[in-house]
């Protein structure tokens, strides 16, 4: 996640080449379930990562089966923090 709420599919994507959405516009689970993210995950699961911007990455086919659980926990924390920030405004 970037300083301005933009979400990338990759923690090493510092240039946001794989931008999937923005937390200012959508909740994290909406971003996770959007068309762009689903298409990327489908290609990665089908081992077609070379057809994506992930090509050449040393971590291309590393898969963590707990990622969905971690994402839900992270989403709760981020959404709670965003609500707190909006209340302060």
NORDASUL-V409561 format. One record per backbone hydrogen bond with DSSP energy under -0.5 kcal/mol. CO is the residue of the C=O (numbers start at 1). NH is the residue of the N-H. If there is no record, write none. Layout:
CO_NH / CO_NH
This chain:
2_5 / 5_23 / 6_2 / 7_20 / 7_21 / 10_13 / 12_14 / 13_16 / 16_19 / 18_9 / 21_7 / 22_25 / 22_26 / 27_31 / 28_32 / 29_33 / 31_34 / 34_38 / 35_39 / 36_40 / 37_41 / 38_42 / 39_43 / 40_44 / 41_45 / 42_46 / 43_48 / 44_47 / 48_51 / 49_52 / 52_55 / 54_57 / 57_60 / 59_62 / 63_65 / 64_67 / 66_70 / 67_71 / 68_72 / 69_73 / 70_74 / 71_75 / 72_76 / 73_77 / 74_78 / 75_79 / 76_80 / 77_81 / 78_82 / 79_83 / 80_84 / 81_85 / 82_86 / 83_87 / 84_88 / 85_89
